[in-house]
Structures are given as C-alpha cells and as structure tokens.
C-alpha cells in the first residue's frame, strides 16, 4: 500500500470527547471516504495539541495547519477545499503556532517537536498504537539500558542530568532513586503518582492521554535502576480516558515482551498495574497515596521512615510524578549532557504547564525551564485576554500568588527560591484586575477546608477558622485584627499541621499579603466589635489539643 499523502490528526482527550471530538473524527472519515480518498488521507486520533479554548480541533499534516472550533459543516468545507483542492480554509485556522510535520524515523532522535521533550509525541501519534510509539523511538531507551547499561549507569545518567521532580517539590530525581536503590530488600516498587488533585492542573492527564507508553517506559527504566520488579500507577477514578489508554498501553507492551519477564532478552523482569483512587486531594501526598493503595483510609503517615525504605506493603518504594517519569526515556536515550542543554544550570530540561485564566490562549505548554512568567503569558498564551495583569498563582490552589513585580523572574526552582517563592507543580492561573484578592482567598480556603482529612486538630480546626475569617473579609465585615489573626493561623498551621495539606494555605495567604495586603485590609469594618473568645474566634492553643 502506498504511503498516505496526508494525515488528519484529531486530538481526543477527556475534554474534547464531551464536545464531540469523536463525532468530528467520524465526519472527517465519512467525507474523505465519500470522495474515494481513504487510502490517501488517514484520519488519526491523537493526544492534545495544547489549546483548551478552541473547541474540537484538527491538524492537517504534513501541512502543519490547525483548524479550531470545528462543526460538521466546517469539516465538509475543509475536506472539499484543503484535502481535495489543497487550499487552506483561512477562516477556520486556529491563530497559533502549528506543529511541524512528523520527522522521518531515520533522524527522529536528533529532532525535537518544537523544543518539547515530554510532549514531543502528543498530537503527532496515535496514543493507542504501540507501533507508532516505537516508530518514534519508543522503548529505544529501555532497550539501550537493558543491553548496554548497568542499573548503576542508568541511575548515574539520571543523577547527572540534574532532573528535579516535576510534581512540585523539585527534589533531585537521581538522588531520590538512589535512596531506594540502596535500601535493603528483595522486593521493591515503583509508583507513578497520577492523582493530580491540584485545581487548575491537568498536565499529567494530557500526558497520559497523549503518550501513555512514555510513562510506561519511564517506570520500567526506574524499576531497572532501583531494582524493582513491580510498578503501580495510582490514578484518580475521574481520569477515565487516561485509565483506558494506560490499560491499553500496558497490555500492548506486555504482548510485545516489553513488560514481564526477560525484557529485551535480559534477566530484568518488570510489570505494571493500575490502582484507582477515589479523588481525595490528600492522596496526592505520597504516604497517603500508599495508605490508599493498601486499602486503608488515605491519611498521611508520619515521616521518617520514608517510602524509600518503608513504602508500599512496608517495602522500599520510589514515588514519582507523571511528568518526571515521562522525562526519563529521553534522558537515557540522549544522555545527561543533552538534557542539560535545555533550561538552566539549577533546573535543567523543560517544564510542562497548564496555563488558564485571563489569557487569550489557555491550554497545555512545554517550555524551557527558566523562562519568565511574562514570556509564558505573552509568547505562549497570547497575552492578557482583557484588562491588565494583576496576579498569577503558580502550582494550583496550594501555590503562591505572584504580583506584577515577579513577571520577569526566571521560573526555575532556584530563581524562585531566591525571591521567596516556589515553582509548584505546573499550573499557572493568570488573573486581571477584575479579580478581588479577598474573593480569591475565600475560594482557596474553602477548597482546603473541604479537602482536609480531619486527621489532625490544627488542620481540622484551623482551616475552619481561616475560612470564617476569609468569609468576613470577602463580605467587608472583617473585625479589626482579622488580617493579623489570619497570618498567625496560617503560620501556626505551617509548623503544626501533620501533612502538607494543612501547611499549604500559608502559600496563597502569605503571598497575597506580601503583594496585596492593603486590598485584603479593605475587607475590615473598623466599627465592628469582635465577640468574646469562644464564639467565632479560635484560640491558637486550641489547635494543639
């Protein structure tokens, strides 16, 4: 059969399914088939290109043209004009940078899709086809590791690359692996944390939906490096399409001998299973996740001991985020020096972000580590959609708020730490002047109060007290001293709460006060008298009871 002259790539993910992506795909297939072009033009289901506000989209390759907000009528026009006559339908073209044509397999190891490492296959291959993943260097890194490298060499490569955990903490990945590799025990585990409960963050979901084999390969490489024979993907039950595609990827890899015993003819054995969670925010914390996997209530464990020595079922366990594991194959394939050619010395590589809010082009992006917030907003998200920039929150609801002063600070772990901030997990919420700081803090604290597991008194009582204060400030009925009390409470929780959930409100609250304290204080009514203690005010001593 002759090679198709054209591919129509339809990104199908959890969002686009709801708005009719598969119906649009069927309409393309029908229109192309009716013209007798089914052998010349292939319609492929793929992962997200990135945009999230353009309805159903489609890319015509190798022309590199993306059409957005598709309807059945528009599909008929595009097939009649672009597919048949070769004339671009400019009225439907999405105004953004388009993916380049898929490179030939012969030189694909030297080619990166628009500077991407993690998302290089998303939007370019059928995520449910292991053959397409293999044709784009899939499982090459695993084969290289098992036939040319020792586990120690794989570990050294990851360590030398400088990769830092992309789940938010930024801990050096190689160092984390080394703890588990050196732990005593015949049975070890690899866990992929795909819980992704942070509001505004959906990058891991789109990675799994667009390139599930990359996660599988990354986990197998981790297993080889640390001496683990079993891996688990802990994923929230709401991620139905991610679960389906991961299940297909695991089954396909197993069928081709890329999971199981004797992988690539070696003595290495490794297999994967999926563990489905119930969507509790606290289970994004690795020890609560492990408790949930063991069939217990998802409550964080006291550390130490750490999972590296006492994890799942009491065995040495390594837990990494989806994005972190999806970065591993490219590092092993291309080497540590290659990876360090991206990003900054302290944060090598790229970073995947979901950018949402008051921007013209919200969606999924992958950028070199160290670009500024201004560059992300202007160059990748098309600028502010309306009004002017007021603030941005990095890392979801637990993340910190940045004022205009921070627009030109490089977004890497070290540069952010120098100015008293953290980079977070990869969500960027951009807000214009229409958003009130007190309204925003009230929303954040409502979320934390709702998601608290209630295991410890500081979190259980402190979050309710914070929510009450935020509610008064939002309504303009704050008592004199409420802002100072809010500050005291979040700092008390930061030192007294049992786990990061209770400690997290300090991020948005303290950063909001850093940049917008006068606005927060406008919520105080000077004429109000605070009731006697014991009614609506909480005594800090009560938090320790």
Phi, psi and omega per residue, in radians:
X1 nan 2.393 -3.140
X2 -1.195 2.642 3.123
X3 -1.190 2.308 3.127
X4 -1.029 2.478 3.134
X5 -1.457 -0.263 -3.044
X6 -2.667 2.531 3.023
X7 -2.152 2.393 3.004
X8 -1.853 1.951 -3.058
X9 -1.734 2.086 -3.125
X10 -1.924 1.933 3.102
X11 -1.262 2.100 3.131
X12 -2.040 1.970 3.070
X13 -2.365 -3.087 -3.054
X14 -1.039 -0.527 3.138
X15 -1.387 -0.813 -3.059
X16 -1.281 -0.421 3.057
X17 -1.029 -0.720 -3.093
X18 -1.123 -0.574 -3.074
X19 -1.737 0.234 2.944
X20 1.759 0.474 -3.104
X21 -1.078 -0.714 -3.101
X22 -1.255 -0.507 3.046
X23 -1.179 -0.704 3.100
X24 -1.136 -0.715 3.092
X25 -1.031 -0.781 3.127
X26 -1.110 -0.647 -3.142
X27 -1.171 -0.722 3.062
X28 -1.023 -0.823 -3.118
X29 -1.059 -0.725 -3.124
X30 -1.174 -0.798 -3.132
X31 -1.103 -0.719 3.136
X32 -1.212 -0.714 3.116
X33 -1.122 -0.676 -3.134
X34 -1.107 -0.401 3.119
X35 -1.687 0.118 3.095
X36 1.235 0.489 -3.061
X37 -1.926 0.252 -3.039
X38 -1.065 -0.515 3.127
X39 -1.425 -0.385 -3.101
X40 -1.611 -0.536 -3.047
X41 -2.193 2.093 -3.120
X42 -1.814 2.379 3.078
X43 -1.780 2.086 -3.011
X44 -2.095 2.360 3.013
X45 -1.504 2.241 -3.063
X46 -2.379 -3.029 3.108
X47 -1.539 3.113 -3.065
X48 -1.110 2.430 3.006
X49 -1.359 -0.457 -3.098
X50 2.395 -0.843 -3.065
X51 -1.177 2.492 -3.136
X52 -2.114 0.061 -3.099
X53 -2.162 0.434 -3.054
X54 -2.116 0.435 3.136
X55 1.084 -2.606 3.053
X56 -1.381 2.301 -3.128
X57 -2.103 2.867 3.091
X58 -2.621 2.484 3.080
X59 -1.946 2.338 3.059
X60 -1.715 1.989 -3.137
X61 -1.961 2.524 0.229
X62 -1.577 0.258 -3.073
X63 -1.261 -0.358 3.118
X64 1.228 0.550 3.139
X65 -1.859 2.271 3.116
X66 -1.938 2.217 3.058
X67 -1.820 2.481 -3.112
X68 -2.197 2.922 3.122
X69 0.923 0.865 -3.027
X70 -1.330 2.491 2.998
X71 -2.212 2.878 3.095
X72 -0.968 -0.646 3.138
X73 -1.159 -0.708 3.120
X74 -1.159 -0.624 3.102
X75 -1.052 -0.768 3.136
X76 -1.060 -0.714 3.113
X77 -1.128 -0.762 -3.097
X78 -1.126 -0.742 3.124
X79 -1.137 -0.774 -3.100
X80 -1.133 -0.697 -3.063
X81 -1.617 -0.899 -3.030
X82 -1.425 -0.894 -3.060
X83 -1.207 -0.774 -3.067
X84 -1.463 -0.820 -3.010
X85 -1.775 -0.195 3.116
X86 1.361 0.313 -3.141
X87 -1.840 2.148 -3.119
X88 -1.182 2.349 3.082
X89 -1.499 1.498 -3.028
X90 -1.020 -0.491 -3.077
X91 -1.228 -0.282 -3.130
X92 -1.928 -0.022 -3.068
X93 -1.231 2.379 3.097
X94 -1.339 2.202 -3.076
X95 -1.392 1.349 3.108
X96 -2.758 2.925 3.110
X97 -1.090 2.345 -3.082
X98 -1.734 2.640 3.079
X99 -1.113 2.516 3.089
X100 -1.307 2.911 3.073
X101 -1.029 2.656 3.102
X102 -1.128 2.233 -3.119
X103 -1.231 2.754 3.061
X104 -1.153 2.577 -3.090
X105 -1.044 -0.523 -3.057
X106 -1.096 -0.583 -3.094
X107 -2.063 0.327 -3.028
X108 -1.220 -0.378 -3.139
X109 -1.238 -0.386 3.130
X110 -1.689 -0.018 -3.048
X111 -1.942 2.305 3.038
X112 -2.028 2.340 -3.141
X113 -1.251 1.800 3.092
X114 0.894 0.689 3.107
X115 1.323 0.256 -3.105
X116 -1.582 2.573 3.034
X117 -2.010 -0.908 -3.120
X118 -1.343 -0.709 -3.040
X119 -1.717 0.267 -3.013
X120 -1.088 -0.474 3.125
X121 -1.634 -0.313 -3.058
X122 -1.155 2.168 -3.085
X123 1.521 -0.026 -3.083
X124 -2.056 -0.407 -3.124
X125 -2.253 2.863 2.999
X126 -1.370 1.984 -3.060
X127 -1.154 -0.255 3.138
X128 -1.695 0.137 3.135
X129 -1.951 1.925 3.093
X130 -1.183 -0.504 3.120
X131 -1.121 -0.699 3.122
X132 -1.215 -0.617 3.088
X133 -1.131 -0.774 3.131
X134 -1.121 -0.664 3.133
X135 -1.136 -0.349 3.093
X136 -1.889 0.741 3.071
X137 1.239 0.274 3.077
X138 -1.133 2.418 -3.125
X139 1.133 0.113 3.024
X140 -1.124 -0.752 -3.126
X141 -1.110 -0.713 3.123
X142 -1.124 -0.756 3.088
X143 -1.085 -0.728 3.116
X144 -1.082 -0.784 -3.116
X145 -1.098 -0.753 -3.048
X146 -1.362 -0.382 -3.096
X147 -1.874 -0.330 -3.055
X148 -2.180 -0.219 -3.000
X149 -2.263 2.616 2.988
X150 -1.515 2.841 3.057
X151 -0.971 -0.649 3.136
X152 -1.123 -0.625 3.127
X153 -1.234 -0.647 3.073
X154 -1.123 -0.784 3.116
X155 -1.066 -0.731 3.133
X156 -1.133 -0.670 3.137
X157 -1.111 -0.778 3.121
X158 -1.134 -0.708 3.123
X159 -1.124 -0.812 -3.113
X160 -1.162 -0.448 -3.132
X161 -1.167 -0.410 -3.106
X162 1.366 0.194 3.129
X163 -1.015 2.301 3.095
X164 -2.015 2.531 -3.057
X165 -0.913 2.244 -3.064
X166 -1.614 0.203 3.108
X167 -1.445 -0.208 3.104
X168 2.414 -0.659 -3.068
X169 -1.349 -0.490 3.112
X170 1.265 0.432 3.132
X171 -1.291 2.443 -3.126
X172 -0.988 2.149 -3.039
X173 -1.140 -0.793 -3.141
X174 -1.046 -0.677 3.125
X175 -1.149 -0.712 3.117
X176 -1.101 -0.759 3.097
X177 -1.061 -0.672 -3.071
X178 -1.114 -0.595 3.112
X179 -1.054 -0.771 -3.118
X180 -1.292 -0.658 -3.134
X181 -1.076 -0.623 -3.096
X182 -1.567 -0.095 3.134
X183 -1.226 2.567 -3.140
X184 -1.400 2.450 3.115
X185 2.529 2.413 3.133
X186 -1.374 -0.478 -3.130
X187 -1.931 2.159 3.088
X188 -2.274 2.785 -3.079
X189 -2.289 2.633 2.976
X190 -1.981 2.273 3.081
X191 -2.133 2.278 3.005
X192 -1.680 2.046 3.121
X193 -1.454 1.714 3.135
X194 -1.948 0.491 -3.104
X195 -1.259 -0.721 3.034
X196 0.717 1.140 -3.111
X197 -1.661 -0.026 -3.082
X198 -1.268 2.123 3.121
X199 -0.981 2.396 3.138
X200 1.572 -0.141 -3.121
X201 -1.865 2.132 3.076
X202 -2.458 0.317 -3.115
X203 -1.124 -0.738 -3.108
X204 -1.134 -0.657 3.098
X205 -1.060 -0.795 -3.110
X206 -1.233 -0.514 3.035
X207 -1.130 -0.822 -3.129
X208 -1.161 -0.644 3.128
X209 -1.286 -0.569 -3.059
X210 -1.614 -0.396 -3.069
X211 -2.731 1.098 -3.027
X212 -1.122 -0.536 -3.117
X213 -1.139 -0.472 3.131
X214 -1.157 -0.620 3.080
X215 -1.204 -0.739 3.108
X216 -1.056 -0.818 -3.130
X217 -1.133 -0.719 3.115
X218 -1.075 -0.688 3.121
X219 -1.186 -0.676 3.115
X220 -1.136 -0.696 3.100
X221 -1.126 -0.700 3.073
X222 -1.100 -0.763 3.112
X223 -1.021 -0.746 3.118
X224 -1.117 -0.735 -3.075
X225 -1.188 -0.632 -3.053
X226 -1.773 -0.127 3.129
X227 1.519 0.534 3.124
X228 -1.731 2.524 3.140
X229 -1.926 -0.069 -3.089
X230 -2.466 2.446 3.105
X231 -2.282 2.687 3.117
X232 -2.345 2.423 2.992
X233 -1.793 1.963 3.090
X234 -1.625 2.008 -2.992
X235 -2.354 2.486 3.138
X236 -1.207 2.492 -3.069
X237 -1.102 -0.381 3.124
X238 -1.188 -0.334 -3.091
X239 -1.494 1.108 -3.005
X240 -1.071 -0.839 -3.101
X241 -1.174 -0.658 3.076
X242 -1.054 -0.739 3.135
X243 -1.106 -0.783 -3.129
X244 -1.065 -0.779 -3.090
X245 -1.267 -0.610 3.063
X246 -1.159 -0.707 3.111
X247 -1.069 -0.731 3.111
X248 -1.167 -0.675 3.138
X249 -1.141 -0.754 3.129
X250 -1.112 -0.784 3.139
X251 -1.109 -0.725 -3.140
X252 -1.163 -0.713 3.116
X253 -1.142 -0.687 3.113
X254 -1.140 -0.697 -3.126
X255 -1.139 -0.525 3.138
X256 -1.642 0.148 3.102
X257 1.340 0.305 3.138
X258 -1.631 -0.107 2.921
X259 -2.331 2.685 -3.110
X260 1.921 -2.580 -3.106
X261 -1.652 2.629 3.027
X262 1.037 0.768 -3.105
X263 -1.126 2.280 -3.090
X264 0.925 0.607 3.088
X265 1.245 0.195 -3.121
X266 -1.645 -3.119 3.082
X267 -1.519 -0.006 -3.071
X268 -1.372 2.291 3.078
X269 -2.159 2.323 -3.123
X270 -2.716 2.361 3.115
X271 -2.408 2.889 -3.052
X272 -2.265 2.599 2.975
X273 -2.409 2.792 3.092
X274 -1.874 2.301 3.042
X275 -1.979 2.164 -3.053
X276 -1.742 2.184 3.107
X277 -1.610 3.043 -3.066
X278 -1.791 0.198 3.023
X279 1.533 0.325 3.109
X280 -1.362 2.260 -3.123
X281 -1.020 -0.685 -3.070
X282 -1.122 -0.372 -3.130
X283 -1.332 -0.010 2.947
X284 -1.277 -0.349 3.034
X285 -1.315 2.301 -2.892
X286 -1.068 -0.615 -3.133
X287 -1.346 -0.583 3.037
X288 -1.153 -0.656 3.067
X289 -1.033 -0.790 -3.136
X290 -1.137 -0.712 3.077
X291 -1.017 -0.768 3.123
X292 -1.095 -0.735 3.116
X293 -1.067 -0.545 -3.133
X294 -1.466 0.096 3.102
X295 1.484 0.265 -3.137
X296 -1.795 3.051 3.038
X297 -1.143 2.414 -3.086
X298 -1.322 1.392 3.139
X299 -2.118 2.342 -3.122
X300 -1.062 2.593 3.061
X301 -1.579 2.749 3.025
X302 -1.333 2.307 3.133
X303 -2.086 2.475 -0.053
X304 -1.256 2.936 0.065
X305 -1.309 2.707 -3.131
X306 -1.648 2.784 3.135
X307 -0.983 -0.476 -3.121
X308 -1.024 -0.465 3.108
X309 -1.985 -0.562 -3.117
X310 -2.393 1.451 -3.080
X311 -1.952 -2.160 -3.104
X312 -1.094 2.194 -3.106
X313 0.988 0.462 3.108
X314 1.367 0.132 -3.085
X315 -1.756 2.772 3.070
X316 -0.998 2.267 -3.010
X317 -2.450 2.345 3.042
X318 -1.896 2.228 -3.141
X319 -2.020 2.155 3.076
X320 -2.290 2.716 3.080
X321 -1.290 2.771 3.137
X322 -0.973 -0.893 -3.089
X323 -1.071 -0.679 3.124
X324 -1.051 -0.864 -3.107
X325 -1.172 -0.606 3.137
X326 -1.227 -0.270 3.099
X327 -1.457 -0.396 -3.010
X328 -1.061 -0.819 -3.089
X329 -0.975 -0.730 -3.131
X330 -1.146 -0.626 3.130
X331 -1.153 -0.812 -3.133
X332 -1.179 -0.651 -3.124
X333 -1.203 -0.741 -2.993
X334 -1.832 -0.299 3.096
X335 1.753 2.796 -3.087
X336 -1.151 -0.714 -3.109
X337 -1.111 -0.693 3.095
X338 -1.026 -0.801 -3.114
X339 -1.114 -0.658 -3.125
X340 -1.241 -0.196 3.081
X341 -1.277 -0.201 3.052
X342 -1.773 2.665 2.996
X343 1.340 -2.542 -3.076
X344 -2.122 2.885 3.131
X345 -1.003 -0.675 -3.115
X346 -1.452 -0.382 3.122
X347 -2.406 1.351 -3.133
X348 -1.158 2.788 3.039
X349 1.604 -2.781 -3.130
X350 -1.998 2.971 3.076
X351 -2.360 2.333 3.094
X352 -1.630 2.297 3.133
X353 -2.234 2.601 2.838
X354 -1.826 2.141 -3.115
X355 -1.978 2.172 -3.059
X356 -2.405 3.051 3.116
X357 1.813 -2.525 -3.041
X358 -1.480 1.054 3.059
X359 -2.180 2.773 -3.075
X360 -1.294 -0.555 -3.076
X361 -2.270 1.337 3.082
X362 -1.189 2.733 3.091
X363 2.662 -2.703 -3.072
X364 -1.827 2.280 3.133
X365 -2.386 2.725 2.987
X366 -2.255 2.157 -3.034
X367 -2.298 2.753 3.041
X368 -1.076 2.397 3.067
X369 -1.021 2.401 3.122
X370 1.819 -0.118 3.031
X371 -1.182 2.749 -3.110
X372 -1.532 2.838 3.082
X373 -1.084 -0.631 3.107
X374 -1.083 -0.743 3.123
X375 -1.113 -0.735 3.131
X376 -1.065 -0.789 -3.103
X377 -1.200 -0.823 -3.034
X378 -1.403 -0.787 -3.011
X379 -1.512 -0.594 -3.065
X380 -1.794 -0.546 -3.090
X381 -1.865 0.105 3.036
X382 1.365 0.120 3.128
X383 1.602 3.094 3.136
X384 -1.232 2.329 -3.070
X385 -1.240 -0.631 -3.139
X386 -2.728 2.559 3.117
X387 1.282 -2.631 -3.121
X388 -2.230 2.774 -3.139
X389 -1.141 2.314 3.047
X390 -1.974 -0.877 -3.096
X391 -2.843 2.875 3.064
X392 -2.447 2.544 3.047
X393 -1.922 2.199 3.133
X394 -1.745 2.282 2.995
X395 1.588 0.368 3.116
X396 1.421 -2.932 -3.046
X397 -1.062 -0.539 3.111
X398 -1.377 -0.098 -3.072
X399 -1.414 3.010 -3.102
X400 -1.650 2.680 3.125
X401 -1.615 2.322 3.104
X402 -1.943 2.324 3.054
X403 -1.549 3.132 -3.119
X404 -0.999 -0.437 -3.141
X405 -1.101 -0.358 -3.046
X406 -1.719 0.099 -3.074
X407 -1.084 -0.482 -3.052
X408 -1.929 0.291 3.046
X409 -1.490 2.268 3.115
X410 -1.009 2.383 -3.138
X411 -1.588 1.338 2.918
X412 -2.329 2.922 -2.991
X413 -1.062 -0.741 -3.065
X414 -1.273 -0.774 -3.130
X415 -1.116 -0.676 3.119
X416 -1.189 -0.675 3.136
X417 -1.105 -0.613 -3.124
X418 -1.122 -0.472 3.124
X419 -1.795 0.259 3.036
X420 1.412 0.479 3.137
X421 -2.289 2.931 3.046
X422 -2.111 2.666 -3.078
X423 -1.315 -0.675 3.112
X424 1.460 -2.980 -2.954
X425 -1.402 -0.390 3.124
X426 2.242 0.351 3.045
X427 -1.873 2.370 3.086
X428 -2.184 1.966 3.089
X429 -1.837 1.994 -3.088
X430 -1.751 2.309 -3.084
X431 -2.250 2.461 3.074
X432 -1.685 -2.997 -3.013
X433 -1.220 -0.119 3.122
X434 -1.311 -0.249 -3.094
X435 -1.596 2.158 3.068
X436 -1.455 2.392 -3.102
X437 -1.119 -0.700 3.132
X438 -1.152 -0.659 3.052
X439 -1.068 -0.757 -3.081
X440 -1.175 -0.774 3.128
X441 -1.107 -0.668 3.103
X442 -1.055 -0.723 3.123
X443 -1.139 -0.766 3.129
X444 -1.065 -0.803 -3.070
X445 -1.259 -0.492 3.024
X446 -1.100 -0.710 3.121
X447 -1.098 -0.849 -3.122
X448 -1.091 -0.731 3.116
X449 -1.048 -0.735 -3.117
X450 -1.164 -0.654 -3.020
X451 -1.566 -0.121 3.118
X452 -1.049 2.351 3.123
X453 -1.356 -0.228 3.108
X454 1.339 0.183 -3.053
X455 -1.227 -0.589 -3.095
X456 -2.097 2.561 -3.079
X457 -1.078 -0.761 -3.132
X458 -0.979 -0.758 -3.125
X459 -1.256 -0.816 -3.073
X460 -1.065 -0.822 -3.111
X461 -1.509 -0.663 -3.070
X462 -1.144 -0.694 -3.130
X463 -1.194 -0.613 3.074
X464 -1.131 -0.729 3.131
X465 -1.125 -0.736 3.106
X466 -1.099 -0.719 3.138
X467 -1.111 -0.703 3.119
X468 -1.103 -0.766 3.126
X469 -1.091 -0.798 -3.131
X470 -1.072 -0.625 3.111
X471 -1.136 -0.694 3.110
X472 -1.166 -0.753 -3.135
X473 -1.134 -0.676 3.107
X474 -1.075 -0.675 -3.111
X475 -1.456 -0.020 -3.094
X476 1.280 0.397 -3.077
X477 -2.105 0.464 3.133
X478 -1.183 2.569 3.059
X479 -1.410 2.617 2.991
X480 -0.970 2.285 -3.095
X481 1.658 -0.113 -3.122
X482 -1.087 -0.682 -3.110
X483 -1.160 -0.726 3.093
X484 -1.136 -0.667 3.125
X485 -1.148 -0.716 3.086
X486 -1.027 -0.755 3.133
X487 -1.083 -0.773 3.121
X488 -1.082 -0.749 -3.079
X489 -1.138 -0.796 -3.100
X490 -1.166 -0.601 3.114
X491 -1.260 -0.574 3.043
X492 -1.138 -0.753 3.112
X493 -1.111 -0.630 -3.120
X494 -1.071 -0.550 -3.119
X495 -1.728 -0.358 -3.002
X496 -1.900 -0.408 -3.093
X497 -1.162 2.589 -3.039
X498 -1.228 -0.566 -3.045
X499 -2.455 3.042 -3.090
X500 -1.052 -0.393 -3.125
X501 -1.086 -0.850 -3.140
X502 -1.226 -0.436 3.136
X503 -1.420 -0.387 -2.992
X504 -1.142 -0.610 -3.110
X505 -1.000 -0.357 3.102
X506 -1.054 -0.532 -3.137
X507 -1.073 -1.117 -3.126
X508 -1.157 -0.659 -3.077
X509 -1.193 -0.895 -3.076
X510 -1.185 -0.622 3.112
X511 -1.244 -0.604 3.067
X512 -1.114 -0.712 3.113
X513 -1.212 -0.523 3.128
X514 -1.108 -0.717 -3.060
X515 -1.804 -0.439 -2.980
X516 -2.328 0.540 -3.120
X517 -0.982 -0.789 3.124
X518 -0.991 -0.678 3.121
X519 -1.182 -0.730 3.107
X520 -1.036 -0.693 -3.100
X521 -1.247 -0.238 3.054
X522 -1.179 -0.245 3.096
X523 -1.395 -0.018 -3.138
X524 -1.552 2.338 3.022
X525 -1.780 1.847 -3.059
X526 -1.058 -0.376 -3.083
X527 -1.440 -0.185 -3.081
X528 -1.382 2.494 3.085
X529 -1.839 2.264 3.123
X530 -1.239 2.355 3.103
X531 -1.113 2.913 3.081
X532 -1.077 2.540 3.099
X533 -0.946 2.499 3.135
X534 1.864 -0.169 3.111
X535 -1.727 -1.338 -3.131
X536 -1.958 -0.136 -3.139
X537 -1.750 2.425 3.129
X538 -1.781 2.356 3.074
X539 -1.426 2.324 -3.129
X540 -0.992 -0.496 3.136
X541 -1.104 -0.574 -3.112
X542 -1.081 -0.460 -3.102
X543 -1.134 -0.392 -3.084
X544 -1.655 -0.109 -3.066
X545 -1.279 nan nan
